[in-house]
Amino acid sequence: MSSQTDRFEAGRRRLLTAGAALGGLALAGCAGTPKGPSIGRVVVVGGGFGGATAARYLRLWGGNVDVTLVERNASFVSCPISNLVVGGYKQMADITLGYDGLKSLGVKVVQGEVTAIDAAARKVRLAGGAELAYDRLIVSPGIDFMNDQVGALAAALDSGRVVHGWKAGPQTVALRKQLTDMADGGVYAISIPKVPYRCPPGPYERACMVASYFKEAKPRSKVLVLDANPEIQSKKALFERAFAQHYSGILEYRPNAELKEVSGNLAKLEFEDVNADVLNVVPPQRAADLARSAGLVNINNRWVGVNWLTMESTAVPGIHVLGDATFPAPLMPKSGHMANQHAKVAAAAVIQLLKGEAVNATPVMVNTCYSFVTAKDVIHVASVHQYDAAEKIFKTVPGSGGVSAAANQVEGKYALSWADNIWHDMLG
Ligand SMILES: Cc1cc2nc3c(=O)[nH]c(=O)nc-3n(C[C@H](O)[C@H](O)[C@H](O)COP(=O)(O)OP(=O)(O)OC[C@H]3O[C@@H](n4cnc5c(N)ncnc54)[C@H](O)[C@@H]3O)c2cc1C
């Protein structure tokens, strides 16, 4: 018996040693132990969908590229799937991931706030005064809000009385708490700004998740969807069907209902005031503050124009901009999937530029956005975008993409797998 145990223990040790050796090899390979001099220093600002993906793929594809990622938050919290947290079907832990996967790949991850970019000196400055020099800079800072477009909104958000929940994190928790604290028979109103905003189907998905929660837990309560747009902006027929099939008598959709002012619990529209126990305002949006202060915003005073072959800013050379901050190509949504695709085009182009090689002249990007309409039933919209050399922009490929025929539970499984896959694609 004892010799059997010994043999088992010896075998276990051999396996562990082999595992450690393999792990060591894998680490040496993945972390990109220098095979020669560094081909350049790339600083990436923003560890969200665009920035994290860019940092990872620079290391995977670039070999010996020196990559530093600067992100203000300690961990990544995903907006995709955050509407399920709002509905009570997932927890914050399910949408929160760390940056260890990037670190083990050799990315230097710095938690900090970039306060300035000196494009002439090729340096970024961090709060606290530290500076990071770069050969190429990639910026994926997301969006910030134009709160001044709605009367008294800034103060209402600051006080915590009104929440946006449009950047996942403490706002998601606050919105969920307001909903659970609300008495049965209360009203939840979500105000949707005019397009363009981050995640076109996101507000309608959120309305469904809140209505689903009310149906189960607070059946006398109501959901009001106050849309500044003239109609539902994504998967229209499918959302209309979901509203009618699952939430008749609970959810009311009002088009052309632009929010003008917030006053206490009142949402003031052009011709009426709406009283809401929980007022969830998705504010109008623009490229994030850093894009503005760095002089990158050059379209409609809101968005960043890019050269679509490299994602390099058309305003400031040497800076590549990804994701929601960019002025989109036709029919390109502001989505996490799209930011991930921008990042791959940029990572490949930056490596080629650092090596003095020609960049890929025929890039293709894809997008799929899943939306939960019940806790289990999901709908999707997909598109394929190809670079058009004549017009120097991405265009959708005729006949590609499409939408679900109907909401279904199989796509519910796909949606959760999509999230898991993209989180690992960006963070390792
Ligand atoms: C409710 C909701 C649901 C959504 N669902 C989906 C979905 O199902 N599928 C999908 O594809 N998309 C979805 N989206 C959209 C998706 O979240 C965004 O399109 C995506 O996050 C954009 O990526 P990004 O890299 O541009 O910005 P972000 O992911 O927001 O990343 C920006 C990062 O930059 C950091 N940052 C900004 N400025 C600085 C600075 N000065 N210094 C340091 N760090 C800085 C921020 O902290 C942030 O981490 C959803 C969005 C919402 C709100």
The ligand as an SDF file (V2000), in Angstrom:
LIG
                    3D

 53 58  0  0  0  0  0  0  0  0999 V2000
  -25.6210   48.5790  -21.3170 C   0  0  0  0  0  0  0  0  0  0  0  0
  -24.6540   48.3030  -22.4350 C   0  0  0  0  0  0  0  0  0  0  0  0
  -24.6820   47.0800  -23.0910 C   0  0  0  0  0  0  0  0  0  0  0  0
  -23.7850   46.8330  -24.1290 C   0  0  0  0  0  0  0  0  0  0  0  0
  -23.8440   45.6220  -24.7680 N   0  0  0  0  0  0  0  0  0  0  0  0
  -22.9900   45.3550  -25.7820 C   0  0  0  0  0  0  0  0  0  0  0  0
  -23.0180   44.0860  -26.4350 C   0  0  0  0  0  0  0  0  0  0  0  0
  -23.8260   43.2100  -26.1080 O   0  0  0  0  0  0  0  0  0  0  0  0
  -22.1360   43.8690  -27.4320 N   0  0  0  0  0  0  0  0  0  0  0  0
  -21.2160   44.8060  -27.8120 C   0  0  0  0  0  0  0  0  0  0  0  0
  -20.4270   44.5330  -28.7250 O   0  0  0  0  0  0  0  0  0  0  0  0
  -21.1790   46.0340  -27.2080 N   0  0  0  0  0  0  0  0  0  0  0  0
  -22.0270   46.3220  -26.2180 C   0  0  0  0  0  0  0  0  0  0  0  0
  -21.9780   47.5450  -25.5860 N   0  0  0  0  0  0  0  0  0  0  0  0
  -21.0620   48.5880  -26.0970 C   0  0  0  0  0  0  0  0  0  0  0  0
  -19.6190   48.4410  -25.5890 C   0  0  0  0  0  0  0  0  0  0  0  0
  -19.5820   48.3900  -24.1790 O   0  0  0  0  0  0  0  0  0  0  0  0
  -18.7740   49.6120  -26.0790 C   0  0  0  0  0  0  0  0  0  0  0  0
  -19.0070   49.8140  -27.4380 O   0  0  0  0  0  0  0  0  0  0  0  0
  -17.2990   49.3250  -25.8130 C   0  0  0  0  0  0  0  0  0  0  0  0
  -17.0590   49.3290  -24.4210 O   0  0  0  0  0  0  0  0  0  0  0  0
  -16.3940   50.3260  -26.5300 C   0  0  0  0  0  0  0  0  0  0  0  0
  -15.0520   50.0020  -26.3050 O   0  0  0  0  0  0  0  0  0  0  0  0
  -13.9730   51.1890  -26.1350 P   0  0  0  0  0  0  0  0  0  0  0  0
  -12.6480   50.5350  -26.0250 O   0  0  0  0  0  0  0  0  0  0  0  0
  -14.2120   52.2140  -27.1630 O   0  0  0  0  0  0  0  0  0  0  0  0
  -14.3660   51.8630  -24.7480 O   0  0  0  0  0  0  0  0  0  0  0  0
  -14.4150   51.2310  -23.2890 P   0  0  0  0  0  0  0  0  0  0  0  0
  -14.6360   49.7710  -23.3400 O   0  0  0  0  0  0  0  0  0  0  0  0
  -15.3460   52.0790  -22.5010 O   0  0  0  0  0  0  0  0  0  0  0  0
  -12.9440   51.4520  -22.7230 O   0  0  0  0  0  0  0  0  0  0  0  0
  -12.4320   52.7260  -22.4470 C   0  0  0  0  0  0  0  0  0  0  0  0
  -11.4550   52.5970  -21.2880 C   0  0  0  0  0  0  0  0  0  0  0  0
  -10.6010   53.7290  -21.2560 O   0  0  0  0  0  0  0  0  0  0  0  0
  -10.3850   54.1020  -19.9090 C   0  0  0  0  0  0  0  0  0  0  0  0
   -9.9730   55.5050  -19.9370 N   0  0  0  0  0  0  0  0  0  0  0  0
  -10.6190   56.5510  -20.5330 C   0  0  0  0  0  0  0  0  0  0  0  0
   -9.9170   57.6740  -20.4040 N   0  0  0  0  0  0  0  0  0  0  0  0
   -8.7810   57.3490  -19.7160 C   0  0  0  0  0  0  0  0  0  0  0  0
   -7.6640   58.1120  -19.2770 C   0  0  0  0  0  0  0  0  0  0  0  0
   -7.5810   59.4240  -19.5120 N   0  0  0  0  0  0  0  0  0  0  0  0
   -6.6860   57.4750  -18.6040 N   0  0  0  0  0  0  0  0  0  0  0  0
   -6.7680   56.1390  -18.3380 C   0  0  0  0  0  0  0  0  0  0  0  0
   -7.8220   55.3730  -18.7310 N   0  0  0  0  0  0  0  0  0  0  0  0
   -8.8080   55.9790  -19.4090 C   0  0  0  0  0  0  0  0  0  0  0  0
  -11.7250   53.8270  -19.2350 C   0  0  0  0  0  0  0  0  0  0  0  0
  -11.5870   53.6730  -17.8480 O   0  0  0  0  0  0  0  0  0  0  0  0
  -12.1730   52.5480  -19.9550 C   0  0  0  0  0  0  0  0  0  0  0  0
  -11.7700   51.3880  -19.2450 O   0  0  0  0  0  0  0  0  0  0  0  0
  -22.8430   47.8230  -24.5250 C   0  0  0  0  0  0  0  0  0  0  0  0
  -22.8100   49.0460  -23.8570 C   0  0  0  0  0  0  0  0  0  0  0  0
  -23.7020   49.2970  -22.8180 C   0  0  0  0  0  0  0  0  0  0  0  0
  -23.6390   50.6050  -22.0990 C   0  0  0  0  0  0  0  0  0  0  0  0
  1  2  1  0
  2  3  1  0
  2 52  2  0
  3  4  2  0
  4  5  1  0
  4 50  1  0
  5  6  2  0
  6  7  1  0
  6 13  1  0
  7  8  2  0
  7  9  1  0
  9 10  1  0
 10 11  2  0
 10 12  1  0
 12 13  2  0
 13 14  1  0
 14 15  1  0
 14 50  1  0
 15 16  1  0
 16 17  1  0
 16 18  1  0
 18 19  1  0
 18 20  1  0
 20 21  1  0
 20 22  1  0
 22 23  1  0
 23 24  1  0
 24 25  2  0
 24 26  1  0
 24 27  1  0
 27 28  1  0
 28 29  2  0
 28 30  1  0
 28 31  1  0
 31 32  1  0
 32 33  1  0
 33 34  1  0
 33 48  1  0
 34 35  1  0
 35 36  1  0
 35 46  1  0
 36 37  1  0
 36 45  1  0
 37 38  2  0
 38 39  1  0
 39 40  1  0
 39 45  2  0
 40 41  1  0
 40 42  2  0
 42 43  1  0
 43 44  2  0
 44 45  1  0
 46 47  1  0
 46 48  1  0
 48 49  1  0
 50 51  2  0
 51 52  1  0
 52 53  1  0
M  END
$$$$
